[in-house]
Amino acid sequence: MWNLNSTVDLDFTTFLHWWLRELGHWVPEKIKRLVTDKPNHVLITPEPGQFRLSFVGHGETSELATLDRNASTASYQQLVAQDDRLVKAVVTLRLPAAMGLAKELSFPVAAKENLQQVIAYELDRLTPFKAEQVYFAVRPSDGLQEPGQIKVLLVMAPRDVVDGLYEDAKALGILPTYVDYLGVPNNLQSSRGRYTLLPEKYRQKTARTPFVIHTGLAVLLALLFVGLWVLPVWFQYQTVAALSEQVKAIEKEANKIKLMQGKVDEAIDETQKLLDEKTALPMVVAMLDGLSTLMKDDTFLNYLQFSDGNLQIQGESPSASALIGVLEESDLFKNARFVSPVTQDNISKLERFQITVELTKKGGDNEKTQ
């Protein structure tokens, strides 16, 4: 039954390695040999008084030879001379089941950062051995992880056993790079999860030049990849930014022109208003001239007032009522009417009148045309 309380550890690096490995199954072996630089491996299996050597490389495993532990260095050198695959091969010494021990342990997640120190301190409690009696290594367990816990495989072997095997291999001219255990073997075709029981004092100093070269090439490839995708976007961004600045400058000038156009429109409106007011009513001179033309010689005006388009006149005439018709027939005036009763002067026998009349625009235009 599945444990739904277990923690799901999503490791992108692990997924990427698995994905590349699965893709590699579809690539022909010859092509993989051309594009990959995976080293060959020589696997040493200890037997009573002997070392059995096997070759592991490019998916192939084959027996090489069986050498006596007390043989001379020339025995292995002769194998290397006959098979150039062994020149740069990585040597792994694999302990048989009787020479090692593996145990699955569980620790709190907080112990993950210094797991080696924690195990070294607790080794005599967790195993029948003390820390100074064995060489040990830790690798992640393939089992399900519990919440807040990490499961690891503790692999160990007696120090005297490892030291003795190493010295015998060294006497043959073989320097192991890894020492693993048959119960928890390393995957020689992959470096992931690889461990070694070989103590630090026996480990070979690997050259950093290939690592630096490969790292530099990987960084260069990453930079080229980033440049391929980022630079076009960056150039487009710069182009858009430059066009935006130009648009802003044009908009600024357009706003200035729009502001000036607004002021011009206001001036035109004000001017038009003045013209409209000026042409709405006839000129005073034209009005007086038209009024003097309409009045007969026997009619006298003694009062005249012009205000808000209305003209009010007072005077004397032999027939005041006839003035209303004269004013109405004129293109200059309209709506003529008396504003007070007509009276007769006792001395001059003329009718006194007070008339108000509205001025028309048409009359003013006619006067201007004339």
Rosetta blueprint (number, residue, H / E / L):
1 M L
2 W L
3 N L
4 L L
5 N L
6 S L
7 T L
8 V L
9 D L
10 L L
11 D L
12 F H
13 T H
14 T H
15 F H
16 L H
17 H H
18 W H
19 W H
20 L H
21 R H
22 E H
23 L H
24 G H
25 H L
26 W L
27 V L
28 P L
29 E H
30 K H
31 I H
32 K H
33 R H
34 L H
35 V H
36 T L
37 D L
38 K L
39 P L
40 N L
41 H E
42 V E
43 L E
44 I E
45 T E
46 P E
47 E E
48 P L
49 G L
50 Q E
51 F E
52 R E
53 L E
54 S E
55 F E
56 V E
57 G E
58 H L
59 G L
60 E E
61 T E
62 S E
63 E E
64 L E
65 A E
66 T E
67 L E
68 D E
69 R L
70 N L
71 A L
72 S L
73 T H
74 A H
75 S H
76 Y H
77 Q H
78 Q H
79 L H
80 V H
81 A H
82 Q H
83 D L
84 D H
85 R H
86 L H
87 V L
88 K L
89 A L
90 V E
91 V E
92 T E
93 L E
94 R E
95 L E
96 P L
97 A H
98 A H
99 M H
100 G L
101 L E
102 A E
103 K E
104 E E
105 L E
106 S E
107 F E
108 P E
109 V H
110 A H
111 A H
112 K H
113 E L
114 N L
115 L H
116 Q H
117 Q H
118 V H
119 I H
120 A H
121 Y H
122 E H
123 L H
124 D H
125 R H
126 L H
127 T L
128 P L
129 F L
130 K L
131 A L
132 E L
133 Q L
134 V E
135 Y E
136 F E
137 A E
138 V E
139 R E
140 P E
141 S L
142 D L
143 G L
144 L L
145 Q L
146 E L
147 P L
148 G L
149 Q E
150 I E
151 K E
152 V E
153 L E
154 L E
155 V E
156 M E
157 A E
158 P E
159 R H
160 D H
161 V H
162 V H
163 D H
164 G H
165 L H
166 Y H
167 E H
168 D H
169 A H
170 K H
171 A H
172 L L
173 G L
174 I L
175 L L
176 P L
177 T L
178 Y E
179 V E
180 D E
181 Y E
182 L L
183 G L
184 V E
185 P L
186 N L
187 N L
188 L L
189 Q L
190 S L
191 S L
192 R L
193 G L
194 R L
195 Y L
196 T L
197 L L
198 L L
199 P L
200 E H
201 K H
202 Y H
203 R L
204 Q L
205 K L
206 T L
207 A L
208 R L
209 T H
210 P H
211 F H
212 V H
213 I H
214 H H
215 T H
216 G H
217 L H
218 A H
219 V H
220 L H
221 L H
222 A H
223 L H
224 L H
225 F H
226 V H
227 G H
228 L H
229 W H
230 V H
231 L H
232 P H
233 V H
234 W H
235 F H
236 Q H
237 Y H
238 Q H
239 T H
240 V H
241 A H
242 A H
243 L H
244 S H
245 E H
246 Q H
247 V H
248 K H
249 A H
250 I H
251 E H
252 K H
253 E H
254 A H
255 N H
256 K H
257 I H
258 K H
259 L H
260 M H
261 Q H
262 G H
263 K H
264 V H
265 D H
266 E H
267 A H
268 I H
269 D H
270 E H
271 T H
272 Q H
273 K H
274 L H
275 L H
276 D H
277 E H
278 K H
279 T H
280 A H
281 L L
282 P L
283 M L
284 V H
285 V H
286 A H
287 M H
288 L H
289 D H
290 G H
291 L H
292 S H
293 T H
294 L H
295 M L
296 K L
297 D L
298 D L
299 T L
300 F E
301 L E
302 N E
303 Y E
304 L E
305 Q E
306 F E
307 S E
308 D L
309 G L
310 N E
311 L E
312 Q E
313 I E
314 Q E
315 G E
316 E E
317 S E
318 P L
319 S L
320 A H
321 S H
322 A H
323 L H
324 I H
325 G H
326 V H
327 L H
328 E H
329 E H
330 S L
331 D L
332 L L
333 F E
334 K E
335 N E
336 A E
337 R E
338 F E
339 V L
340 S L
341 P L
342 V L
343 T E
344 Q E
345 D L
346 N L
347 I L
348 S L
349 K L
350 L L
351 E E
352 R E
353 F E
354 Q E
355 I E
356 T E
357 V E
358 E E
359 L E
360 T L
361 K H
362 K H
363 G H
364 G H
365 D H
366 N H
367 E H
368 K H
369 T H
370 Q L
